[in-house]
Every structure is written in structure tokens, then in C-alpha cells.
Amino acid sequence: MSRPLKANVIPASAIREAYLDLDTTLRVSAERLGCGNDSIVTRARAMGLPSRGVLLTERARARAEKPCKRCCEVKPATAEHFNAELRNRDGLDVYCKPCSRWYSRASMARRRMEVGL
């Protein structure tokens, strides 16, 4: 098993490109570069780049889409994909409907186990 390269050996342009490629996960980019994804994030932050969450949100807003905070999938920002949440600026929940449904069912099952039903 080969040891991963240290991120400071990889050129800054390659780190920047891997970090800003929002269509590819950091894990895949790190494997491609032969380093750890933490080292890509650390070097990108040292270069003054914003977090990937901010970049994803900005891209999604421009496309009238919204990323789910749980599964990280970017979906159309419509009531078909997100539940209503009036406290949020866009009026939609931060979790997509499938994630909300999964969480509700898991939470209910957990509470039933605690009560002993």
C-alpha cells in the first residue's frame, strides 16, 4: 500500500481545481491527486477559498436549486422536493422530502423503543 502524498507537494493549481470542482466529491479528487481530502481542504482554506458548502449554495441559488443538508443532493427548490418551512428565507425546509421522511420514521422508532412499545 503506497503512502499518500503530502498536500504541500501537490501544486496549488491542482489543489484549487480539485477543490472548486463541485461535481466531484473531495474523496474522489483526493484519490486522483494521491492525498487526503483534509489536506485539500486545509490548503484551499489557506489560499482563501470559501467553504464548499457556500460554493454549492451559491451555485444552487443561481440555478434555482437547493442542496439538501442531510444527503447533499442538489434538487430543484420547489414544494415537490422540499417541505414548507416558513421560518427559512426561501420558505422551504433544509432537508429534502425523502430525508425528512426517513428522519421522522427513525425518530419515531427510536422513541417507541425508549418507551417500550
C-alpha positions as CSV (number, residue, x, y, z in Angstrom):
1,M,0.0,0.0,0.0
2,S,1.5,3.3,-1.1
3,R,1.6,6.2,1.3
4,P,-0.4,9.3,0.2
5,L,1.5,12.4,-0.9
6,K,1.6,15.4,1.4
7,A,-0.6,18.2,0.0
8,N,2.3,20.6,0.1
9,V,4.0,18.6,-2.6
10,I,1.0,19.0,-4.9
11,P,0.9,22.2,-6.9
12,A,-1.5,24.9,-5.7
13,S,-3.3,25.0,-9.1
14,A,-4.2,21.3,-8.8
15,I,-5.5,21.8,-5.2
16,R,-7.6,24.8,-6.4
17,E,-9.0,22.8,-9.3
18,A,-9.9,19.8,-7.2
19,Y,-11.5,22.0,-4.5
20,L,-13.6,24.0,-6.9
21,D,-14.8,21.0,-8.9
22,L,-18.2,20.9,-7.3
23,D,-19.4,18.0,-9.5
24,T,-16.8,15.7,-7.9
25,T,-16.6,14.7,-4.3
26,L,-13.5,15.6,-2.3
27,R,-12.8,12.0,-1.7
28,V,-12.6,11.2,-5.4
29,S,-10.5,14.3,-6.1
30,A,-8.1,13.3,-3.2
31,E,-7.8,9.8,-4.6
32,R,-7.0,11.2,-8.0
33,L,-4.3,13.5,-6.6
34,G,-3.0,10.8,-4.2
35,C,-3.5,12.8,-0.9
36,G,-6.1,13.0,1.8
37,N,-9.2,15.2,1.4
38,D,-8.5,17.0,4.7
39,S,-5.2,18.2,3.2
40,I,-7.1,19.6,0.1
41,V,-9.5,21.5,2.4
42,T,-6.6,22.8,4.6
43,R,-4.6,24.1,1.6
44,A,-7.7,25.5,-0.1
45,R,-8.7,27.4,3.1
46,A,-5.1,28.7,3.3
47,M,-5.5,30.0,-0.2
48,G,-8.5,32.0,0.9
49,L,-11.2,29.9,-0.9
50,P,-14.7,29.8,0.7
51,S,-16.1,26.6,2.0
52,R,-17.5,24.1,-0.4
53,G,-20.9,24.4,1.3
54,V,-21.0,28.1,0.5
55,L,-19.9,27.4,-3.1
56,L,-22.6,24.7,-3.5
57,T,-25.3,27.0,-2.1
58,E,-24.3,29.9,-4.4
59,R,-24.3,27.6,-7.4
60,A,-27.7,26.2,-6.4
61,R,-29.2,29.6,-5.9
62,A,-28.1,30.7,-9.4
63,R,-29.8,27.6,-10.8
64,A,-32.9,27.9,-8.6
65,E,-31.9,24.7,-6.9
66,K,-31.2,23.9,-3.3
67,P,-28.9,21.3,-1.7
68,C,-30.3,19.0,1.0
69,K,-28.3,19.4,4.2
70,R,-28.5,15.7,5.0
71,C,-27.9,13.9,1.7
72,C,-26.2,16.8,-0.1
73,E,-28.1,16.2,-3.3
74,V,-28.9,19.4,-5.2
75,K,-32.6,19.4,-6.1
76,P,-35.0,22.0,-7.6
77,A,-36.1,24.4,-4.9
78,T,-39.8,23.6,-5.2
79,A,-42.5,22.2,-2.9
80,E,-42.3,19.0,-4.8
81,H,-38.9,18.3,-3.4
82,F,-38.8,20.2,-0.1
83,N,-41.4,20.6,2.7
84,A,-42.6,24.1,3.6
85,E,-40.8,25.9,6.4
86,L,-41.9,29.5,6.8
87,R,-39.0,30.4,9.1
88,N,-36.5,30.0,6.2
89,R,-35.8,32.7,3.7
90,D,-36.9,30.7,0.7
91,G,-39.9,29.1,2.6
92,L,-38.6,25.6,2.2
93,D,-37.1,23.1,4.6
94,V,-33.4,22.5,4.6
95,Y,-33.9,18.7,4.2
96,C,-35.4,17.2,1.1
97,K,-38.7,15.2,1.5
98,P,-37.1,11.7,1.4
99,C,-34.6,12.7,4.1
100,S,-37.3,14.3,6.3
101,R,-39.4,11.2,5.9
102,W,-36.5,8.9,6.8
103,Y,-35.6,11.0,9.9
104,S,-39.2,11.2,11.1
105,R,-39.6,7.4,10.9
106,A,-36.2,6.7,12.5
107,S,-37.0,9.2,15.3
108,M,-40.5,7.6,15.9
109,A,-39.0,4.1,16.0
110,R,-36.3,5.3,18.5
111,R,-38.9,6.9,20.8
112,R,-41.0,3.7,20.6
113,M,-38.0,1.7,21.7
114,E,-37.4,4.0,24.6
115,V,-41.0,3.8,25.8
116,G,-41.1,0.0,25.2
117,L,-43.9,-0.2,22.7
